[in-house]
Amino acid sequence: MFDSHCHLQDAQFDSDREQTFAEANTKGVTHFLVPATDPASFASTMALTESHSTAFGALGVHPHSANEWGPEVKERIRESFEKNDKIVAIGEIGLDYHYDFAPRDVQRLAFAQQIELAIELNKPIVIHTRESEEDVFRIVEEHYGSLPSDAARGQFHCFSAGQKWMHRAIDLGFHVSFTGNITFKKSTLADVVRETPLDRLLIETDSPYLAPAPYRGKRNSPAYLPFIAEKVAELKQLDISTIMHQTFANTLKLFRIPGQSAPIARTLLLAVVLLLSFAVTSQAQRPAGAVPPDSVLTNDRRRAEELRKKQEEELAKEAEQHRQDSIREAGKEQEDAMAKAREQVRQDSIRAAKKIQEEADYAAFMQTPQPWRAIGIGGGIGIGSMQMDVNKSQVSATSVFAWSVQASTAITRRLDFEISYSHMNVGDNFPQDSVWNFGPGASAAPKPPQFAKGRETHLITGENIGISWTSFDFRYVITKPSSAVSFYLGVGFSHLLMSSQQRYHVMLDSVTTSPIEQTYEQDWSRNALELIFGMRHDFELGHGLTVEPFAQIAAYGVFQGTQQDKAFVFVPTRNQIIMTHLKAGVTLYYGWFGVPRQ
């Protein structure tokens, strides 16, 4: 039998590789196709083909390692075909959208360029596809759809797609290869195997992965290939010898491996001769008279002798069966222990490699220049609050919506300067006097505020204060600049502009008012000191752009200064105004050169 896809150069076989070959030969598996997966495995793959006469190789870059594909790797593959005639294919190549270890566009480029190299050299390819059938078949059809029928095609290895994809592969001239997953209880590939044409069908183990039942979950080995052949024979309702012979011939034809049939025939002939020699030799070594000629045996002695031989044979079979069971059990326990040890070593190596890679990536990142946040424009929304003395029975909330815009620049890595403009509005509409609305006799209702202004009495219907302030402040980052979230403190100066507007009716007497609503306005200003605490995070967009989301709270201590007219209802604290501003927003920075991250 020919294992058309097995990774015997894998590190999992380092401890028992020769034993694996020997065990496979005892199970009738005599030939092996060993594909590489990355440039690092090229040398070991070629060495394996040179040290084993029936091992053949394929060189290619697996989609997991697509980032390593490039002109140098391409030339290495080309040179390998010239140096080693046992390198018979380009593989394992393809697309894998399940893990996405490499970006998909990089995978597609590496796949297409390796196909082009295979067509140029007229070599078959070994295709890996997982959750990527649409793109794989599109790329394959683009390259092979118009080629002549005698041009080399390839193998869809470990085929696990549906019947539609199988027929498309066959129509393109490719072979379809099945592995241990067809023996699983929940396999959905039975109909696919049945409908695959016998002359396009291959079998493989994909060792050390995908061991068939009953060894599922263990390290796979070419010695398990008969289980896969047996399952194919069962599904196709053919004799297993037919499957073994046909898949062997298919593999030789696909990979254009000459001169392999004759050695097999010679080996079988030699085995028959040895068996016959052993039988003759054993008969010749029996001592004279040990078995009397059949002619001198009585019927009773003949029956007794036959019974004795039968009993001896049964006892020998039982002893041999017991010995084989003991060997298998001991081997299984040893194999399990070794598999656990190898898996533990593998996991430890993976964790160590990941940690080393993360450290290397971080070190490389720290060597790249960081954009200087030279010019920043942004905005924010939040809540503003000012301490008020509200002279009315219905007190309105003084925490209101506030917005701001700002312009910033980074003076140093930790120190920024910002100019911002913010605005909020505090106000309310007051209820009308029911007597004024409905005349004498109407039910009593809360009266709106009244205020004597000179000789007039004002019936106030609504009032608001618009508060705008311009701030100049410095912010200092108190955490490390490399922290994921940076906390900062700020101090600054603010100039507040306040615009008070009052809407009222003039009281004509104690009951009636003027029907015309009038407006009284006053503008005034104060200065304030500002204290800030906030947090932010920088997202680098490239090309000198940085986006900085932030959240902060600012407190303002307003100096004494211009006083608001006492005629207003909404009155900030007379002697001192305390104001707060909580906001969240984003700033977009641009910097035209980089600074070191250290």
HELIX and SHEET records of a PDB file:
HELIX    1   1 ALA A   11  PHE A   13  5                                   3    
HELIX    2   2 ARG A   17  THR A   26  1                                  10    
HELIX    3   3 PRO A   39  SER A   41  5                                   3    
HELIX    4   4 PHE A   42  SER A   51  1                                  10    
HELIX    5   5 PRO A   63  GLU A   68  5                                   6    
HELIX    6   6 PRO A   71  LYS A   83  1                                  13    
HELIX    7   7 ARG A  104  LEU A  121  1                                  18    
HELIX    8   8 GLU A  133  TYR A  144  1                                  12    
HELIX    9   9 GLN A  163  ASP A  171  1                                   9    
HELIX   10  10 GLY A  180  THR A  183  5                                   4    
HELIX   11  11 ALA A  190  GLU A  195  1                                   6    
HELIX   12  12 LEU A  198  ARG A  200  5                                   3    
HELIX   13  13 PRO A  222  TYR A  224  5                                   3    
HELIX   14  14 LEU A  225  LYS A  236  1                                  12    
HELIX   15  15 ILE A  240  LEU A  254  1                                  15    
HELIX   16  16 SER A  261  ALA A  284  1                                  24    
HELIX   17  17 ASP A  294  VAL A  296  5                                   3    
HELIX   18  18 ASN A  299  GLN A  367  1                                  69    
HELIX   19  19 SER A  434  PHE A  438  1                                   5    
SHEET    1   A 8 PHE A   2  ASP A   3  0                                        
SHEET    2   A 8 HIS A  31  PRO A  35  1                                        
SHEET    3   A 8 ALA A  55  ALA A  58  1                                        
SHEET    4   A 8 ILE A  87  ASP A  96  1                                        
SHEET    5   A 8 ILE A 125  ARG A 130  1                                        
SHEET    6   A 8 GLY A 154  PHE A 156  1                                        
SHEET    7   A 8 HIS A 175  PHE A 178  1                                        
SHEET    8   A 8 LEU A 201  ILE A 203  1                                        
SHEET    1   B 2 GLN A 370  PRO A 371  0                                        
SHEET    2   B 2 GLY A 594  VAL A 595 -1                                        
SHEET    1   C 9 GLN A 450  LYS A 453  0                                        
SHEET    2   C 9 GLU A 456  VAL A 477 -1                                        
SHEET    3   C 9 LEU A 415  ASN A 429 -1                                        
SHEET    4   C 9 SER A 399  ALA A 410 -1                                        
SHEET    5   C 9 ILE A 375  MET A 386 -1                                        
SHEET    6   C 9 ILE A 577  TYR A 590 -1                                        
SHEET    7   C 9 LEU A 545  VAL A 558 -1                                        
SHEET    8   C 9 GLN A 518  ARG A 536 -1                                        
SHEET    9   C 9 SER A 486  VAL A 506 -1                                        
SHEET    1   D 8 GLN A 450  LYS A 453  0                                        
SHEET    2   D 8 GLU A 456  VAL A 477 -1                                        
SHEET    3   D 8 LEU A 415  ASN A 429 -1                                        
SHEET    4   D 8 SER A 399  ALA A 410 -1                                        
SHEET    5   D 8 ILE A 375  MET A 386 -1                                        
SHEET    6   D 8 ILE A 577  TYR A 590 -1                                        
SHEET    7   D 8 LEU A 545  VAL A 558 -1                                        
SHEET    8   D 8 PHE A 539  GLY A 542 -1                                        
SHEET    1   E 2 MET A 388  VAL A 390  0                                        
SHEET    2   E 2 PHE A 570  PRO A 572 -1                                        
END                                                                             
